Amino acid sequence: MRRIECVVAILWLSLWSTVSASAPVDAAATAAVLAGFEKPGEPGCAVGVLDNGKWAFKGAYGLADLTSGARNSPDLIFGVASVTKQFTAAAAAIAAHQGYFGLQDDIRKYLPEMPDYGTPVSIAELIYHTDGIRDHGRIVPLTGQPQRYESQSSRVALLARQRALNFAPGTQYMYGNAGYLLLAEIIQRTTRQPFPAFVEKNIFRPLGMKHSYFGSQTRGSAGRAMPYSRRSGGWRNTDGEASATWGSAGVMTTLDDYAKWATNLFAKRSKLPGGTQLTELLRRHGTLRDGTPVDYGFGLRLHSYRGVRQVGHSGAGDGYQALAMMFPDRALGVFGFCNNGVYAHEVVMAVTDPYLGLPPPGTTETGERVQLPLAQLQRLAGVYRESQFRLPMFVQADADALIIDGDAKRYRYLPLGGTRFRNEENIIIEFGGPTDAPAQTLEQREGRKYGSGVFSRIELATPTAQQLLAVAGDYYSADLDATYRFSVREGKLVAHIVNGRSFLEGIGFQPVLADEFVAIDERMVVRFTRQANGEIDGLDLTHQFGWIKDVRFERVVSAVTRAATEVP
């Protein structure tokens, strides 16, 4: 276990052992947990615990500005990325309450440039992530020309260019960002107000959120934590790198301002237009067209956290990361805003669990740590694949845990039992199959899920050099207006975007199944398709765990020239 994990685990276990579900938590002990995450000379987080409408704890660690050495404080402004969605969804509900549109209206009534997919997409389906529209933030880098898509209007035009959906509207839930970009655009067009101005007038101002606004550069850098992203050479200030778009992200706020929003969200009498009827709508589960409920409300995730009812959301992007967890039955909220783009989940959960009287992850409900023999962990190791999005998970056995690649990042899973494991973000997986042979399935039980959430064991394909050369060549996507060139370098398949700025060094793909390859760090899967005679005629690309599914590419290089793509 890494040093920081050891320090935090010791502090966590010590703190939990002194509290119960009803006992108060000492603020000094919480501060010690935060201190366990600090790394000299690095950015960090601000964390607040709101108990019955009052601050039980506010603290921070790390640097707000690496250049000046200024430290983070709980009073600074942070970007909250996708936590923005709850404000966007509330703005849509308020605009509907004011009569600008109906939540069941077809989006093409206000966005006529969007394709006719054969089945209308409603405004409500944008809110609940059941629309099926591809994610604009993930499409842009795939075009190879990100400079063309830095504005709201250009992003809308890019979405209008997409000829297919990820799935039929109302038939699935798939989290993404496109629906919220389109929500902001609909609000702008119908109210004839800039979206940030509408939110300011109808949400920020009524709640007294004086330090909340859209856009990192709108009010300068004074009083704001600078955003940083880790690169191979260290930390890079990413201030100003976010696109000038609204809806899916963009809110800048403080812990105090966010507490005003959270308190109003559960107040008996709301201060926002629409009153308590509005707040009831915000917390209502969405449904598919067949009536199946989804664990998402109006920009709010609605699912339990380790058995406790939770309302909240996370956010990550452009150097900021945030997590807001609210527990209505306990009148408790824990909020973490970070400027390191990395740690919000681990930090907030490490603070939350003692307040809920929960033992640390990787332990039983009595706080005991489960130890499994290495041989048992090795029985679970291998490669597992989810069929809907063709996403592989690479599972390795460590001394006392499993290391898994293929999710949002590399995770360490600690055992809860013989086949059940939990990681630092409270994602629980369970393995299935015989007890005396390699496990055959990996299922995501709680937390993040991709497609069906069920992954089946596979044996990785080992294509020959000739088979790799057979897929080399150029492929064009009309949806992206981009050509990808696949070549073979040192026995590996590598892709570049022709005349594009993305993939400058090339993306390396490893084989998964026959004609199917994955670039695990880029979360990208390509599946080459063949004609009846066996010749490769194109490929389908899936990206970011299905946020973009099966973008079609047609082959545009002949079989005669494909050998020229071999690079010594």
Secondary structure, DSSP 8 states (H G I E B T S, - for coil): --HHHHHHHHHHHHHHHT--SSS---HHHHHHHHHTT--TT-B-EEEEEEETTEEEEEEEESBS-TTT--B--TTSBEE-GGGGHHHHHHHHHHHHHTTS--TTSBGGGT-TTS---SS--BHHHHHHT-S----HHHHHHHHT-GGG--BHHHHHHHHHH----SS-TTS-----SHHHHHHHHHHHHHHTS-HHHHHIIIIIHHHT-TT-EESTTTT-STTB---EEEETTEEEE-TT-S-B--SSS-EEE-HHHHHHHHHHHT-SS-SSTTHHHHHHHHTS-EE-TTS-EESB-SS-EEEEETTEEEEEEEEEETTEEEEEEEEGGGTEEEEEEESSSS-HHHHHHHHHHHHHT---TTB-TTS-B----HHHHHHH-EEEEETTTTEEEEEEE-SSSEEEESSSS-EEEEESSSSEEE-TT--EEEEES-SSS---EEEEEES---TTSEEEEE------HHHHHHH-EEEEETTTTEEEEEEEETTEEEEEETT-STTTT-EEEEEEETTEEEEGGGTEEEEEEE-TTS-EEEEEEEEGGGTEEEEEEEE-S-TTTGGGGEE-
